[in-house]
Amino acid sequence: MILLRLLVRGVAALVSLAALVGVVRLVAPATAADGTPPGAARQLAFLRTALDDGAGEDAQALFPEGYFFAHVLYGLARVELGMREPARREESSREARWALSRLESPAGVAPFSPELTPPYGVFHQGWTNWLRGGVLALAPADRRDPVEVRRFAETSAALGAAFDASATPYLAAYPQQAWPVDSTVAVASLRLHDTLLPPRFRGTVDRWLDGVRQRLDPRTGLLPHRVDPATGAPAEVARGTSQSVIHRFLPEIDPAFARQQYLAFRDHYLTTPLGLGPAVREYPEGLDGPGDVDSGPLPLGVSLSATVVTLGAAQRHGDHRLAGALANYGEVAGVPVQTPWTKRYAFGALPVGDAFLVWAKTARPWVPDTTSQPSLSAGVPFWWRLPLLSLLVAVGVVPWLPVLLLRRRRRRSAPAGTGPAAAVGLLP
């Protein structure tokens, strides 16, 4: 009986401790509008080690762009950390260059076709050009490597020429396959070019925006998930996995149009499954569909990957309450493991997931916004934590009920004249 009591109390204590940790993670700041988001530098330290140990190759076995994403997101997060902390710029620049070299390595281009225009397709060229521009952005204008400047100008020119020659705003990422999100990243890189170097792509960008506005998803009014590669006509309804990335880059292209699109995205895709916290649906409200390698499983219609990436989109749009809510929710559900030097989520089982998360948490503008945007209403109410806090408190308290019941039963079953009171002569 003594062993049973000790076991029950031990289990109760462990569960209560876990619930307490959850409460702390739910309320402690997990993002930073300025400065470094908590834990970001340690996440990047873990990621670099994981990439050296083959995490990119492991990710490639999971989906076609796994190797590429693992390295490009690491490089982009390094750039953004350097933008936030000038003292880290030299380290960030070195690491971003290392990631860039991996994108252009045989393993980095292997999944893509050199026969496309531009070579290897708009997915590979767009993300690579964005990172290349980020490397330049870390250096003062008078100290930039002329070779890197020339390379960025050349690849931007190739992208611009491809868009100018296309009958559709959406270039192919793979033969006969086009996704608007990929072209959005590429066009953002042209806007970054015009910020860092003498401008030359204003007309290309304007024509692209006109073409996009003419080909929106009729159900949601958003950029569609997939399009006809020849005409750019919508071929699939807007989906959370691509929308979460689009809304990270669209503000770099046209802030006013981006704001309209982001608000529509929130209306159609933001949800609170079981009332416990914000999440992002893969399909718009009222429509269900199958998951795939990008979205993962869709419990209650929610895409985990879209939810993670939306954190960065919200932060980029200045929707800081939603960004903080998504980050805090991730601190509870993501089971982070920390050391003084590293931080990883889900016990480090899927480093490419850590790459997406740290890229989301470090989100910041790269192209200055010269427009005057109205203030953005909060994406979630101020009391969003209360249901989850109540659940955590209940989880922490419930395991102690058996302990109390055992104690009460023991007191009832104790014979009269026994116990501590009788031992000192207080009972007859």
C-alpha positions as CSV (number, residue, x, y, z in Angstrom):
1,M,0.0,0.0,0.0
2,I,2.9,2.4,0.8
3,L,4.4,1.7,-2.6
4,L,1.1,2.4,-4.3
5,R,0.7,5.7,-2.5
6,L,4.3,6.7,-3.5
7,L,3.7,5.7,-7.1
8,V,0.4,7.7,-7.3
9,R,2.0,10.7,-5.8
10,G,5.1,10.5,-8.1
11,V,2.9,10.3,-11.2
12,A,0.8,13.2,-10.0
13,A,3.9,15.3,-9.3
14,L,5.3,14.6,-12.8
15,V,2.0,15.5,-14.5
16,S,1.7,18.7,-12.4
17,L,5.2,19.7,-13.2
18,A,4.6,19.1,-16.9
19,A,1.4,21.3,-16.7
20,L,3.3,24.0,-14.9
21,V,6.0,24.0,-17.6
22,G,3.2,24.3,-20.2
23,V,1.7,27.3,-18.4
24,V,5.1,29.0,-18.3
25,R,5.7,28.3,-22.0
26,L,2.2,29.6,-22.8
27,V,2.7,33.0,-21.2
28,A,6.4,33.7,-21.6
29,P,7.3,35.8,-24.6
30,A,8.2,33.6,-27.6
31,T,8.6,36.3,-30.3
32,A,10.3,39.7,-30.5
33,A,9.2,42.5,-32.8
34,D,12.7,43.9,-32.3
35,G,15.8,42.2,-31.2
36,T,16.3,38.4,-31.3
37,P,13.4,36.1,-30.7
38,P,14.1,33.9,-27.7
39,G,16.0,30.8,-28.5
40,A,16.6,31.6,-32.2
41,A,20.4,31.6,-32.0
42,R,20.3,28.3,-30.2
43,Q,17.9,26.8,-32.7
44,L,20.3,27.8,-35.5
45,A,23.2,26.2,-33.7
46,F,21.3,23.0,-33.5
47,L,20.3,23.2,-37.1
48,R,23.9,23.7,-38.3
49,T,25.0,20.6,-36.5
50,A,22.0,18.7,-37.8
51,L,22.8,19.8,-41.4
52,D,26.4,18.7,-41.0
53,D,25.1,15.3,-39.9
54,G,22.9,14.9,-43.0
55,A,19.6,16.5,-42.0
56,G,19.2,17.9,-45.5
57,E,19.5,14.4,-47.1
58,D,17.1,13.0,-44.5
59,A,14.6,15.8,-45.4
60,Q,15.0,15.0,-49.1
61,A,13.7,11.5,-48.5
62,L,10.5,13.0,-47.1
63,F,9.6,15.5,-49.9
64,P,11.1,16.7,-53.2
65,E,12.4,20.0,-51.9
66,G,13.6,18.7,-48.5
67,Y,17.3,19.2,-49.0
68,F,16.7,22.6,-50.5
69,F,14.3,23.9,-47.9
70,A,16.5,22.6,-45.0
71,H,19.4,24.7,-46.3
72,V,17.7,27.8,-47.7
73,L,15.6,28.4,-44.5
74,Y,18.7,28.0,-42.4
75,G,20.5,30.6,-44.5
76,L,17.5,33.0,-44.5
77,A,17.1,32.8,-40.8
78,R,20.8,33.5,-40.4
79,V,20.4,36.6,-42.6
80,E,17.5,37.8,-40.5
81,L,19.4,37.2,-37.3
82,G,22.2,39.3,-38.7
83,M,19.8,42.1,-39.7
84,R,18.4,42.1,-36.1
85,E,21.8,42.0,-34.4
86,P,24.7,43.9,-36.1
87,A,27.2,42.1,-33.8
88,R,26.2,38.8,-35.5
89,R,26.5,40.1,-39.1
90,E,29.9,38.6,-39.8
91,E,28.8,35.1,-38.5
92,S,25.4,35.4,-40.3
93,S,27.0,36.4,-43.6
94,R,29.4,33.4,-43.4
95,E,26.7,30.9,-42.6
96,A,24.3,32.3,-45.2
97,R,27.0,32.0,-47.9
98,W,27.6,28.4,-46.8
99,A,23.9,27.7,-47.2
100,L,23.9,29.4,-50.6
101,S,26.7,27.2,-51.8
102,R,24.6,24.1,-50.9
103,L,21.7,25.4,-53.0
104,E,23.8,25.5,-56.0
105,S,25.6,22.2,-55.4
106,P,24.7,19.1,-57.4
107,A,22.5,17.9,-54.5
108,G,20.8,21.4,-54.4
109,V,19.8,21.3,-58.1
110,A,19.2,17.6,-58.5
111,P,15.4,17.6,-58.2
112,F,15.0,20.4,-60.7
113,S,15.1,20.6,-64.5
114,P,17.9,22.6,-66.2
115,E,15.7,22.8,-69.3
116,L,13.2,25.2,-67.8
117,T,13.2,29.0,-68.1
118,P,14.9,30.1,-66.0
119,P,17.2,27.1,-65.6
120,Y,16.1,24.8,-62.8
121,G,12.7,26.6,-62.6
122,V,11.3,29.5,-60.7
123,F,11.2,27.7,-57.4
124,H,14.9,27.1,-57.2
125,Q,15.9,30.4,-58.8
126,G,13.5,32.5,-56.8
127,W,14.4,31.2,-53.3
128,T,18.1,31.2,-54.3
129,N,18.0,34.7,-55.5
130,W,16.2,35.9,-52.4
131,L,19.0,34.4,-50.2
132,R,21.7,35.8,-52.5
133,G,20.1,39.3,-52.0
134,G,20.0,38.7,-48.3
135,V,23.8,38.0,-48.2
136,L,24.3,41.4,-50.0
137,A,22.0,43.2,-47.6
138,L,24.1,42.2,-44.7
139,A,27.1,44.1,-46.0
140,P,27.4,47.9,-46.3
141,A,27.0,49.1,-49.8
142,D,30.7,50.2,-50.1
143,R,31.9,46.8,-48.9
144,R,29.9,44.4,-51.0
145,D,31.8,41.7,-52.9
146,P,31.7,42.8,-56.6
147,V,31.5,39.2,-57.7
148,E,28.4,38.7,-55.5
149,V,26.9,41.9,-56.8
150,R,27.4,40.9,-60.4
151,R,25.9,37.4,-59.8
152,F,22.8,38.9,-58.1
153,A,22.3,41.3,-60.9
154,E,22.7,38.6,-63.5
155,T,20.3,36.1,-61.9
156,S,17.8,38.9,-61.2
157,A,18.0,39.9,-64.9
158,A,17.4,36.3,-66.0
159,L,14.3,36.1,-63.7
160,G,13.0,39.4,-65.0
161,A,13.4,38.4,-68.6
162,A,11.5,35.1,-67.9
163,F,8.6,37.0,-66.4
164,D,8.6,39.6,-69.2
165,A,8.5,36.9,-71.9
166,S,5.8,34.8,-70.1
167,A,2.1,34.9,-71.1
168,T,1.3,34.1,-67.4
169,P,2.5,35.7,-64.2
170,Y,3.3,32.2,-62.9
171,L,6.5,30.5,-64.2
172,A,7.0,26.7,-64.0
173,A,8.8,25.2,-61.1
174,Y,8.8,21.7,-62.7
175,P,8.0,20.8,-66.3
176,Q,4.3,21.6,-67.0
177,Q,3.7,22.5,-63.3
178,A,3.3,26.0,-61.8
179,W,2.4,27.2,-58.3
180,P,1.9,31.0,-57.6
181,V,3.8,30.9,-54.4
182,D,7.1,30.1,-56.2
183,S,6.7,33.1,-58.5
184,T,5.8,35.3,-55.5
185,V,9.2,34.6,-53.9
186,A,11.0,35.3,-57.2
187,V,9.2,38.6,-57.8
188,A,10.1,39.6,-54.2
189,S,13.7,39.0,-55.0
190,L,13.4,41.5,-57.9
191,R,12.0,44.1,-55.5
192,L,15.0,43.3,-53.2
193,H,17.3,43.9,-56.2
194,D,15.8,47.3,-56.8
195,T,16.3,48.2,-53.1
196,L,20.0,47.1,-53.1
197,L,21.1,48.0,-56.6
198,P,20.0,50.5,-59.2
199,P,16.3,49.8,-59.9
200,R,15.3,48.1,-63.2
201,F,12.3,45.9,-62.5
202,R,9.5,48.2,-61.7
203,G,7.7,47.5,-65.0
204,T,8.1,43.8,-64.6
205,V,6.7,43.9,-61.1
206,D,3.7,46.0,-62.1
207,R,2.9,43.7,-65.0
208,W,3.1,40.7,-62.7
209,L,0.7,42.3,-60.2
210,D,-1.8,43.1,-62.9
211,G,-1.6,39.5,-64.1
212,V,-2.1,38.2,-60.6
213,R,-5.2,40.3,-59.9
214,Q,-6.8,38.9,-63.1
215,R,-6.2,35.3,-62.0
216,L,-7.3,35.1,-58.3
217,D,-9.0,32.1,-56.9
218,P,-12.8,32.7,-57.4
219,R,-13.8,31.1,-54.1
220,T,-11.5,33.1,-51.8
221,G,-10.2,36.0,-53.8
222,L,-6.6,34.9,-53.0
223,L,-3.8,33.6,-55.1
224,P,-4.6,30.0,-56.0
225,H,-2.6,27.1,-54.9
226,R,-1.9,25.7,-58.3
227,V,-2.5,27.1,-61.8
228,D,-2.5,26.0,-65.4
229,P,1.1,26.5,-66.5
230,A,0.2,27.8,-69.9
231,T,-2.4,30.4,-69.0
232,G,-2.0,30.9,-65.2
233,A,-5.7,30.2,-64.7
234,P,-6.5,28.8,-61.2
235,A,-6.4,25.0,-61.2
236,E,-6.8,24.5,-57.4
237,V,-8.3,26.5,-54.6
238,A,-6.0,28.6,-52.4
239,R,-4.5,26.4,-49.7
240,G,-2.9,27.2,-46.3
241,T,0.5,25.7,-47.0
242,S,1.1,28.1,-50.0
243,Q,-0.8,31.0,-48.6
244,S,1.4,31.1,-45.4
245,V,4.5,31.6,-47.6
246,I,2.8,34.0,-50.0
247,H,1.9,36.3,-47.2
248,R,5.5,36.3,-46.0
249,F,6.7,37.7,-49.4
250,L,3.8,39.7,-50.8
251,P,4.4,42.7,-48.5
252,E,7.8,43.0,-50.0
253,I,6.2,43.5,-53.5
254,D,3.0,45.6,-52.9
255,P,2.1,46.3,-49.2
256,A,-1.4,47.6,-49.9
257,F,-2.4,44.6,-52.0
258,A,-0.6,42.3,-49.5
259,R,-2.7,43.8,-46.7
260,Q,-6.0,43.0,-48.5
261,Q,-4.9,39.5,-49.3
262,Y,-3.7,38.9,-45.7
263,L,-7.0,39.9,-44.2
264,A,-8.9,37.7,-46.6
265,F,-6.5,34.8,-45.7
266,R,-7.2,35.3,-42.0
267,D,-10.9,35.3,-42.6
268,H,-10.9,32.1,-44.6
269,Y,-8.2,30.0,-42.9
270,L,-7.6,31.1,-39.3
271,T,-9.4,28.7,-36.9
272,T,-9.3,27.7,-33.2
273,P,-9.7,23.9,-33.1
274,L,-11.5,22.7,-29.9
275,G,-11.3,26.4,-28.8
276,L,-7.7,25.8,-27.4
277,G,-5.6,28.1,-29.6
278,P,-5.1,29.6,-33.1
279,A,-4.2,27.3,-36.0
280,V,-4.4,27.5,-39.8
281,R,-6.6,25.3,-42.0
282,E,-5.3,23.8,-45.2
283,Y,-8.5,24.5,-47.0
284,P,-10.9,27.5,-46.6
285,E,-13.6,27.3,-44.0
286,G,-16.4,25.1,-45.3
287,L,-14.2,23.1,-47.6
288,D,-12.3,19.9,-46.8
289,G,-9.7,18.1,-48.9
290,P,-6.9,15.6,-48.7
291,G,-3.5,16.3,-47.2
292,D,-0.2,15.8,-49.1
293,V,3.6,15.9,-48.4
294,D,3.4,19.7,-48.0
295,S,0.5,20.0,-45.6
296,G,1.0,16.7,-43.7
297,P,-2.0,15.1,-41.9
298,L,-5.0,17.4,-41.5
299,P,-6.6,16.8,-38.0
300,L,-9.7,18.9,-37.8
301,G,-8.7,20.4,-41.2
302,V,-5.6,22.0,-39.7
303,S,-2.2,22.0,-41.3
304,L,0.7,22.0,-38.9
305,S,3.2,23.2,-41.5
306,A,0.9,26.1,-42.5
307,T,0.4,27.1,-38.9
308,V,4.1,27.3,-38.3
309,V,4.8,29.3,-41.4
310,T,1.9,31.7,-40.7
311,L,3.7,32.8,-37.6
312,G,6.3,34.5,-39.8
313,A,3.6,35.9,-42.1
314,A,1.8,37.4,-39.1
315,Q,5.0,38.9,-37.8
316,R,5.9,40.3,-41.2
317,H,2.4,42.0,-41.4
318,G,2.7,43.4,-37.9
319,D,0.0,41.1,-36.6
320,H,2.1,40.6,-33.4
321,R,-0.7,39.2,-31.2
322,L,-1.4,36.4,-33.7
323,A,2.3,35.8,-34.2
324,G,2.8,35.6,-30.4
325,A,-0.1,33.3,-30.0
326,L,1.1,30.9,-32.6
327,A,4.6,31.0,-31.1
328,N,3.4,30.3,-27.6
329,Y,1.1,27.6,-28.8
330,G,4.1,26.0,-30.5
331,E,6.1,26.2,-27.3
332,V,3.5,24.1,-25.6
333,A,2.8,21.6,-28.4
334,G,6.2,21.5,-29.9
335,V,7.9,19.9,-26.9
336,P,11.1,22.0,-27.1
337,V,14.3,20.6,-25.6
338,Q,16.9,23.2,-24.5
339,T,20.5,23.2,-23.5
340,P,22.7,26.2,-22.8
341,W,23.9,26.0,-26.5
342,T,21.0,24.5,-28.5
343,K,17.2,24.3,-28.8
344,R,15.2,21.8,-30.8
345,Y,11.5,20.9,-31.1
346,A,9.9,17.5,-31.1
347,F,13.1,16.2,-29.5
348,G,15.0,17.2,-32.7
349,A,13.4,14.3,-34.6
350,L,12.6,16.5,-37.7
351,P,15.3,19.3,-38.2
352,V,13.6,20.6,-41.3
353,G,10.6,21.4,-39.1
354,D,13.0,23.4,-36.8
355,A,14.2,25.2,-40.0
356,F,10.7,26.3,-40.9
357,L,10.0,27.5,-37.3
358,V,13.2,29.5,-36.8
359,W,12.7,31.1,-40.2
360,A,9.1,32.1,-39.1
361,K,10.3,33.5,-35.7
362,T,13.0,35.7,-37.2
363,A,10.7,37.2,-39.9
364,R,11.3,40.9,-40.6
365,P,11.0,43.3,-43.6
366,W,13.7,43.2,-46.2
367,V,12.2,45.8,-48.6
368,P,11.3,49.1,-46.9
369,D,7.6,50.0,-47.0
370,T,7.2,53.6,-48.1
371,T,3.4,53.5,-48.0
372,S,1.1,54.4,-45.2
373,Q,-0.8,51.4,-44.1
374,P,-3.8,51.6,-41.6
375,S,-3.3,49.8,-38.3
376,L,-4.1,46.1,-38.4
377,S,-6.7,44.6,-36.2
378,A,-5.5,41.8,-33.9
379,G,-5.9,38.3,-35.4
380,V,-6.9,36.8,-32.1
381,P,-8.6,38.1,-29.0
382,F,-6.5,39.2,-26.0
383,W,-8.0,36.3,-23.9
384,W,-7.0,33.6,-26.3
385,R,-4.8,31.8,-23.7
386,L,-7.7,31.3,-21.2
387,P,-9.1,28.1,-22.5
388,L,-5.7,26.4,-22.8
389,L,-4.6,27.8,-19.4
390,S,-7.7,26.3,-17.9
391,L,-7.0,22.9,-19.5
392,L,-3.4,23.0,-18.2
393,V,-4.5,23.8,-14.7
394,A,-7.0,21.0,-14.8
395,V,-4.4,18.6,-16.1
396,G,-2.1,19.6,-13.2
397,V,-4.8,19.2,-10.6
398,V,-6.7,16.1,-11.7
399,P,-3.8,13.6,-11.0
400,W,-4.0,14.6,-7.3
401,L,-7.6,13.4,-6.9
402,P,-6.6,9.7,-6.5
403,V,-4.1,10.8,-3.8
404,L,-6.8,12.7,-1.9
405,L,-9.2,9.7,-2.3
406,L,-6.6,7.3,-0.9
407,R,-5.9,9.5,2.0
408,R,-9.6,9.9,2.8
409,R,-10.2,6.1,2.5
410,R,-7.2,5.5,4.8
411,R,-8.6,7.9,7.4
412,R,-12.1,6.3,7.3
413,S,-10.7,2.8,7.6
414,A,-8.3,3.6,10.5
415,P,-9.7,2.0,13.8
416,A,-10.6,4.3,16.7
417,G,-7.8,4.9,19.1
418,T,-5.1,4.8,16.5
419,G,-3.2,7.4,14.7
420,P,-1.0,10.3,15.7
421,A,-3.6,11.8,18.1
422,A,-4.0,8.6,20.1
423,A,-0.2,8.2,20.2
424,V,0.2,11.3,22.4
425,G,-2.8,10.5,24.6
426,L,-5.3,13.0,23.0
427,L,-7.9,10.2,22.4
428,P,-9.4,8.0,25.1
